Amino acid sequence: MEKYLKAIFDLTKVPTRFFFLLSVVSGFVLFVDQEFLNKKLFLDNVKEKYGWILGIVFILTTGLVLVNFVIWIFKSIQRRILIKKWKKKFSDRVKTLDRFEKSILREFILNGQKSVEMPIDNPSVSGLLDKNILVMNRPFGNSSIMNGMRTSLSINESVEEILQCKDIDLSNPPTEKEIELAKTNRPEWTKRYY
């Protein structure tokens, strides 16, 4: 019985829309002309009979709506700040890639795919995974398919937004000469797979 009473009075689980509706309805009844309530809505003397209850409901629900609105504003600001920090962090990481990491990221262009199978035991590949520049694909729920020490990897979406061809030593679009040079300077593990 205690569980059910607790669930009824747990206001954090009630949607803000419900409080907003109660606030608007109670405010309407409190602030509209009594004659309108009597003639149009047939709520005779509702303010005299239940005005104190409507007043309490209006104050509480309006307060809860305002508090939720302020919390929403702060969370939105905090989310934007975090997104800016992440983008700055990824931008810094992308600008400091070594030649091996650049060659790994060029594989996505050379293969023309969003997803490439790579050996996760390779130090450069695992380094890019640690930096969250590369991410493991998750084709089945939260598990990924691995073929020995190889698995399908993609470029993190946040990194993909800021990654430019010049960051991996290519022009936009890459020239035939650059593609040929990139093909001759592929990571050594590609010889085993491609």
C-alpha positions as protocol buffer text, in pm:
chain_id: "A"
residue {
  index: 1
  type: MET
  ca { x: 0 y: 0 z: 0 }
}
residue {
  index: 2
  type: GLU
  ca { x: 289 y: 233 z: 85 }
}
residue {
  index: 3
  type: LYS
  ca { x: 434 y: 183 z: -265 }
}
residue {
  index: 4
  type: TYR
  ca { x: 110 y: 292 z: -430 }
}
residue {
  index: 5
  type: LEU
  ca { x: 77 y: 602 z: -212 }
}
residue {
  index: 6
  type: LYS
  ca { x: 437 y: 692 z: -287 }
}
residue {
  index: 7
  type: ALA
  ca { x: 375 y: 651 z: -662 }
}
residue {
  index: 8
  type: ILE
  ca { x: 69 y: 878 z: -646 }
}
residue {
  index: 9
  type: PHE
  ca { x: 256 y: 1160 z: -474 }
}
residue {
  index: 10
  type: ASP
  ca { x: 583 y: 1130 z: -665 }
}
residue {
  index: 11
  type: LEU
  ca { x: 554 y: 1454 z: -864 }
}
residue {
  index: 12
  type: THR
  ca { x: 879 y: 1398 z: -1053 }
}
residue {
  index: 13
  type: LYS
  ca { x: 713 y: 1126 z: -1261 }
}
residue {
  index: 14
  type: VAL
  ca { x: 419 y: 1344 z: -1367 }
}
residue {
  index: 15
  type: PRO
  ca { x: 478 y: 1516 z: -1702 }
}
residue {
  index: 16
  type: THR
  ca { x: 518 y: 1894 z: -1704 }
}
residue {
  index: 17
  type: ARG
  ca { x: 235 y: 1917 z: -1961 }
}
residue {
  index: 18
  type: PHE
  ca { x: -8 y: 1798 z: -1692 }
}
residue {
  index: 19
  type: PHE
  ca { x: 102 y: 2076 z: -1453 }
}
residue {
  index: 20
  type: PHE
  ca { x: 83 y: 2330 z: -1735 }
}
residue {
  index: 21
  type: LEU
  ca { x: -273 y: 2221 z: -1815 }
}
residue {
  index: 22
  type: LEU
  ca { x: -375 y: 2248 z: -1448 }
}
residue {
  index: 23
  type: SER
  ca { x: -211 y: 2590 z: -1427 }
}
residue {
  index: 24
  type: VAL
  ca { x: -395 y: 2721 z: -1736 }
}
residue {
  index: 25
  type: VAL
  ca { x: -735 y: 2578 z: -1635 }
}
residue {
  index: 26
  type: SER
  ca { x: -717 y: 2696 z: -1274 }
}
residue {
  index: 27
  type: GLY
  ca { x: -586 y: 3037 z: -1386 }
}
residue {
  index: 28
  type: PHE
  ca { x: -866 y: 3067 z: -1641 }
}
residue {
  index: 29
  type: VAL
  ca { x: -1134 y: 2990 z: -1382 }
}
residue {
  index: 30
  type: LEU
  ca { x: -975 y: 3228 z: -1130 }
}
residue {
  index: 31
  type: PHE
  ca { x: -921 y: 3525 z: -1361 }
}
residue {
  index: 32
  type: VAL
  ca { x: -1216 y: 3510 z: -1601 }
}
residue {
  index: 33
  type: ASP
  ca { x: -1533 y: 3707 z: -1525 }
}
residue {
  index: 34
  type: GLN
  ca { x: -1781 y: 3522 z: -1299 }
}
residue {
  index: 35
  type: GLU
  ca { x: -2066 y: 3613 z: -1532 }
}
residue {
  index: 36
  type: PHE
  ca { x: -1892 y: 3431 z: -1818 }
}
residue {
  index: 37
  type: LEU
  ca { x: -1850 y: 3122 z: -1598 }
}
residue {
  index: 38
  type: ASN
  ca { x: -2218 y: 3132 z: -1496 }
}
residue {
  index: 39
  type: LYS
  ca { x: -2372 y: 3191 z: -1841 }
}
residue {
  index: 40
  type: LYS
  ca { x: -2134 y: 3020 z: -2084 }
}
residue {
  index: 41
  type: LEU
  ca { x: -1983 y: 2733 z: -1882 }
}
residue {
  index: 42
  type: PHE
  ca { x: -2263 y: 2683 z: -1629 }
}
residue {
  index: 43
  type: LEU
  ca { x: -2019 y: 2692 z: -1339 }
}
residue {
  index: 44
  type: ASP
  ca { x: -2234 y: 2885 z: -1093 }
}
residue {
  index: 45
  type: ASN
  ca { x: -2045 y: 3033 z: -797 }
}
residue {
  index: 46
  type: VAL
  ca { x: -1741 y: 2812 z: -859 }
}
residue {
  index: 47
  type: LYS
  ca { x: -1508 y: 3090 z: -740 }
}
residue {
  index: 48
  type: GLU
  ca { x: -1690 y: 3132 z: -409 }
}
residue {
  index: 49
  type: LYS
  ca { x: -1712 y: 2757 z: -341 }
}
residue {
  index: 50
  type: TYR
  ca { x: -1374 y: 2638 z: -469 }
}
residue {
  index: 51
  type: GLY
  ca { x: -1172 y: 2955 z: -518 }
}
residue {
  index: 52
  type: TRP
  ca { x: -926 y: 2876 z: -239 }
}
residue {
  index: 53
  type: ILE
  ca { x: -856 y: 2530 z: -388 }
}
residue {
  index: 54
  type: LEU
  ca { x: -817 y: 2675 z: -738 }
}
residue {
  index: 55
  type: GLY
  ca { x: -582 y: 2940 z: -599 }
}
residue {
  index: 56
  type: ILE
  ca { x: -359 y: 2678 z: -434 }
}
residue {
  index: 57
  type: VAL
  ca { x: -362 y: 2460 z: -748 }
}
residue {
  index: 58
  type: PHE
  ca { x: -278 y: 2761 z: -966 }
}
residue {
  index: 59
  type: ILE
  ca { x: 13 y: 2872 z: -746 }
}
residue {
  index: 60
  type: LEU
  ca { x: 160 y: 2521 z: -709 }
}
residue {
  index: 61
  type: THR
  ca { x: 128 y: 2416 z: -1072 }
}
residue {
  index: 62
  type: THR
  ca { x: 250 y: 2750 z: -1208 }
}
residue {
  index: 63
  type: GLY
  ca { x: 548 y: 2728 z: -972 }
}
residue {
  index: 64
  type: LEU
  ca { x: 627 y: 2373 z: -1087 }
}
residue {
  index: 65
  type: VAL
  ca { x: 599 y: 2474 z: -1454 }
}
residue {
  index: 66
  type: LEU
  ca { x: 832 y: 2772 z: -1398 }
}
residue {
  index: 67
  type: VAL
  ca { x: 1085 y: 2559 z: -1210 }
}
residue {
  index: 68
  type: ASN
  ca { x: 1080 y: 2296 z: -1487 }
}
residue {
  index: 69
  type: PHE
  ca { x: 1121 y: 2571 z: -1748 }
}
residue {
  index: 70
  type: VAL
  ca { x: 1425 y: 2716 z: -1566 }
}
residue {
  index: 71
  type: ILE
  ca { x: 1576 y: 2365 z: -1533 }
}
residue {
  index: 72
  type: TRP
  ca { x: 1517 y: 2306 z: -1906 }
}
residue {
  index: 73
  type: ILE
  ca { x: 1692 y: 2634 z: -1992 }
}
residue {
  index: 74
  type: PHE
  ca { x: 1994 y: 2546 z: -1775 }
}
residue {
  index: 75
  type: LYS
  ca { x: 2016 y: 2196 z: -1925 }
}
residue {
  index: 76
  type: SER
  ca { x: 1998 y: 2338 z: -2278 }
}
residue {
  index: 77
  type: ILE
  ca { x: 2278 y: 2584 z: -2201 }
}
residue {
  index: 78
  type: GLN
  ca { x: 2485 y: 2310 z: -2037 }
}
residue {
  index: 79
  type: ARG
  ca { x: 2428 y: 2079 z: -2337 }
}
residue {
  index: 80
  type: ARG
  ca { x: 2543 y: 2350 z: -2580 }
}
residue {
  index: 81
  type: ILE
  ca { x: 2855 y: 2417 z: -2372 }
}
residue {
  index: 82
  type: LEU
  ca { x: 2937 y: 2044 z: -2367 }
}
residue {
  index: 83
  type: ILE
  ca { x: 2885 y: 2016 z: -2743 }
}
residue {
  index: 84
  type: LYS
  ca { x: 3120 y: 2312 z: -2799 }
}
residue {
  index: 85
  type: LYS
  ca { x: 3382 y: 2152 z: -2570 }
}
residue {
  index: 86
  type: TRP
  ca { x: 3353 y: 1818 z: -2753 }
}
residue {
  index: 87
  type: LYS
  ca { x: 3385 y: 1985 z: -3093 }
}
residue {
  index: 88
  type: LYS
  ca { x: 3691 y: 2180 z: -2973 }
}
residue {
  index: 89
  type: LYS
  ca { x: 3845 y: 1863 z: -2830 }
}
residue {
  index: 90
  type: PHE
  ca { x: 3783 y: 1667 z: -3153 }
}
residue {
  index: 91
  type: SER
  ca { x: 3909 y: 1959 z: -3361 }
}
residue {
  index: 92
  type: ASP
  ca { x: 4234 y: 1963 z: -3160 }
}
residue {
  index: 93
  type: ARG
  ca { x: 4269 y: 1585 z: -3194 }
}
residue {
  index: 94
  type: VAL
  ca { x: 4214 y: 1597 z: -3570 }
}
residue {
  index: 95
  type: LYS
  ca { x: 4477 y: 1870 z: -3614 }
}
residue {
  index: 96
  type: THR
  ca { x: 4742 y: 1663 z: -3431 }
}
residue {
  index: 97
  type: LEU
  ca { x: 4714 y: 1331 z: -3615 }
}
residue {
  index: 98
  type: ASP
  ca { x: 5039 y: 1153 z: -3700 }
}
residue {
  index: 99
  type: ARG
  ca { x: 5106 y: 1013 z: -4048 }
}
residue {
  index: 100
  type: PHE
  ca { x: 4992 y: 661 z: -3952 }
}
residue {
  index: 101
  type: GLU
  ca { x: 4661 y: 786 z: -3816 }
}
residue {
  index: 102
  type: LYS
  ca { x: 4608 y: 997 z: -4128 }
}
residue {
  index: 103
  type: SER
  ca { x: 4671 y: 695 z: -4350 }
}
residue {
  index: 104
  type: ILE
  ca { x: 4410 y: 498 z: -4153 }
}
residue {
  index: 105
  type: LEU
  ca { x: 4150 y: 771 z: -4199 }
}
residue {
  index: 106
  type: ARG
  ca { x: 4232 y: 790 z: -4571 }
}
residue {
  index: 107
  type: GLU
  ca { x: 4122 y: 425 z: -4598 }
}
residue {
  index: 108
  type: PHE
  ca { x: 3760 y: 540 z: -4577 }
}
residue {
  index: 109
  type: ILE
  ca { x: 3811 y: 754 z: -4888 }
}
residue {
  index: 110
  type: LEU
  ca { x: 4016 y: 491 z: -5072 }
}
residue {
  index: 111
  type: ASN
  ca { x: 3754 y: 225 z: -5005 }
}
residue {
  index: 112
  type: GLY
  ca { x: 3463 y: 465 z: -5066 }
}
residue {
  index: 113
  type: GLN
  ca { x: 3287 y: 331 z: -4757 }
}
residue {
  index: 114
  type: LYS
  ca { x: 3160 y: 464 z: -4427 }
}
residue {
  index: 115
  type: SER
  ca { x: 3271 y: 145 z: -4255 }
}
residue {
  index: 116
  type: VAL
  ca { x: 3605 y: -36 z: -4293 }
}
residue {
  index: 117
  type: GLU
  ca { x: 3733 y: -357 z: -4134 }
}
residue {
  index: 118
  type: MET
  ca { x: 4052 y: -287 z: -3937 }
}
residue {
  index: 119
  type: PRO
  ca { x: 4272 y: -476 z: -3691 }
}
residue {
  index: 120
  type: ILE
  ca { x: 4205 y: -338 z: -3345 }
}
residue {
  index: 121
  type: ASP
  ca { x: 4538 y: -472 z: -3218 }
}
residue {
  index: 122
  type: ASN
  ca { x: 4722 y: -223 z: -3443 }
}
residue {
  index: 123
  type: PRO
  ca { x: 4861 y: 58 z: -3220 }
}
residue {
  index: 124
  type: SER
  ca { x: 4743 y: 339 z: -3449 }
}
residue {
  index: 125
  type: VAL
  ca { x: 4394 y: 193 z: -3489 }
}
residue {
  index: 126
  type: SER
  ca { x: 4358 y: 136 z: -3115 }
}
residue {
  index: 127
  type: GLY
  ca { x: 4492 y: 488 z: -3056 }
}
residue {
  index: 128
  type: LEU
  ca { x: 4220 y: 632 z: -3281 }
}
residue {
  index: 129
  type: LEU
  ca { x: 3965 y: 421 z: -3094 }
}
residue {
  index: 130
  type: ASP
  ca { x: 4094 y: 552 z: -2759 }
}
residue {
  index: 131
  type: LYS
  ca { x: 4068 y: 911 z: -2888 }
}
residue {
  index: 132
  type: ASN
  ca { x: 3708 y: 840 z: -2999 }
}
residue {
  index: 133
  type: ILE
  ca { x: 3795 y: 935 z: -3356 }
}
residue {
  index: 134
  type: LEU
  ca { x: 3703 y: 584 z: -3468 }
}
residue {
  index: 135
  type: VAL
  ca { x: 3410 y: 390 z: -3325 }
}
residue {
  index: 136
  type: MET
  ca { x: 3314 y: 23 z: -3346 }
}
residue {
  index: 137
  type: ASN
  ca { x: 2999 y: -48 z: -3544 }
}
residue {
  index: 138
  type: ARG
  ca { x: 2725 y: -217 z: -3348 }
}
residue {
  index: 139
  type: PRO
  ca { x: 2519 y: -423 z: -3592 }
}
residue {
  index: 140
  type: PHE
  ca { x: 2344 y: -635 z: -3326 }
}
residue {
  index: 141
  type: GLY
  ca { x: 2233 y: -444 z: -3019 }
}
residue {
  index: 142
  type: ASN
  ca { x: 2534 y: -354 z: -2805 }
}
residue {
  index: 143
  type: SER
  ca { x: 2764 y: -623 z: -2946 }
}
residue {
  index: 144
  type: SER
  ca { x: 2996 y: -593 z: -3242 }
}
residue {
  index: 145
  type: ILE
  ca { x: 3105 y: -869 z: -3477 }
}
residue {
  index: 146
  type: MET
  ca { x: 3476 y: -942 z: -3478 }
}
residue {
  index: 147
  type: ASN
  ca { x: 3667 y: -1155 z: -3725 }
}
residue {
  index: 148
  type: GLY
  ca { x: 3978 y: -1253 z: -3529 }
}
residue {
  index: 149
  type: MET
  ca { x: 4128 y: -919 z: -3421 }
}
residue {
  index: 150
  type: ARG
  ca { x: 3946 y: -735 z: -3704 }
}
residue {
  index: 151
  type: THR
  ca { x: 3624 y: -547 z: -3663 }
}
residue {
  index: 152
  type: SER
  ca { x: 3420 y: -300 z: -3862 }
}
residue {
  index: 153
  type: LEU
  ca { x: 3500 y: 61 z: -3767 }
}
residue {
  index: 154
  type: SER
  ca { x: 3359 y: 398 z: -3868 }
}
residue {
  index: 155
  type: ILE
  ca { x: 3460 y: 758 z: -3814 }
}
residue {
  index: 156
  type: ASN
  ca { x: 3280 y: 912 z: -3516 }
}
residue {
  index: 157
  type: GLU
  ca { x: 2991 y: 1130 z: -3640 }
}
residue {
  index: 158
  type: SER
  ca { x: 3113 y: 1429 z: -3437 }
}
residue {
  index: 159
  type: VAL
  ca { x: 3459 y: 1394 z: -3594 }
}
residue {
  index: 160
  type: GLU
  ca { x: 3313 y: 1345 z: -3941 }
}
residue {
  index: 161
  type: GLU
  ca { x: 3143 y: 1686 z: -3912 }
}
residue {
  index: 162
  type: ILE
  ca { x: 3475 y: 1867 z: -3858 }
}
residue {
  index: 163
  type: LEU
  ca { x: 3720 y: 1640 z: -4044 }
}
residue {
  index: 164
  type: GLN
  ca { x: 3842 y: 1797 z: -4366 }
}
residue {
  index: 165
  type: CYS
  ca { x: 4043 y: 1641 z: -4646 }
}
residue {
  index: 166
  type: LYS
  ca { x: 4338 y: 1871 z: -4566 }
}
residue {
  index: 167
  type: ASP
  ca { x: 4353 y: 1715 z: -4216 }
}
residue {
  index: 168
  type: ILE
  ca { x: 4453 y: 1384 z: -4377 }
}
residue {
  index: 169
  type: ASP
  ca { x: 4682 y: 1541 z: -4638 }
}
residue {
  index: 170
  type: LEU
  ca { x: 4436 y: 1542 z: -4928 }
}
residue {
  index: 171
  type: SER
  ca { x: 4283 y: 1826 z: -5127 }
}
residue {
  index: 172
  type: ASN
  ca { x: 3907 y: 1858 z: -5166 }
}
residue {
  index: 173
  type: PRO
  ca { x: 3828 y: 1670 z: -5386 }
}
residue {
  index: 174
  type: PRO
  ca { x: 4141 y: 1453 z: -5388 }
}
residue {
  index: 175
  type: THR
  ca { x: 4337 y: 1452 z: -5712 }
}
residue {
  index: 176
  type: GLU
  ca { x: 4430 y: 1133 z: -5896 }
}
residue {
  index: 177
  type: LYS
  ca { x: 4795 y: 1191 z: -5802 }
}
residue {
  index: 178
  type: GLU
  ca { x: 4703 y: 1219 z: -5430 }
}
residue {
  index: 179
  type: ILE
  ca { x: 4493 y: 903 z: -5450 }
}
residue {
  index: 180
  type: GLU
  ca { x: 4782 y: 713 z: -5611 }
}
residue {
  index: 181
  type: LEU
  ca { x: 5022 y: 846 z: -5346 }
}
residue {
  index: 182
  type: ALA
  ca { x: 4777 y: 747 z: -5071 }
}
residue {
  index: 183
  type: LYS
  ca { x: 4746 y: 398 z: -5220 }
}
residue {
  index: 184
  type: THR
  ca { x: 5124 y: 353 z: -5211 }
}
residue {
  index: 185
  type: ASN
  ca { x: 5137 y: 475 z: -4849 }
}
residue {
  index: 186
  type: ARG
  ca { x: 4858 y: 262 z: -4706 }
}
residue {
  index: 187
  type: PRO
  ca { x: 4894 y: 108 z: -4358 }
}
residue {
  index: 188
  type: GLU
  ca { x: 5091 y: -217 z: -4364 }
}
residue {
  index: 189
  type: TRP
  ca { x: 4794 y: -422 z: -4239 }
}
residue {
  index: 190
  type: THR
  ca { x: 4597 y: -340 z: -4558 }
}
residue {
  index: 191
  type: LYS
  ca { x: 4828 y: -569 z: -4756 }
}
residue {
  index: 192
  type: ARG
  ca { x: 4691 y: -862 z: -4558 }
}
residue {
  index: 193
  type: TYR
  ca { x: 4325 y: -766 z: -4604 }
}
residue {
  index: 194
  type: TYR
  ca { x: 4301 y: -591 z: -4943 }
}
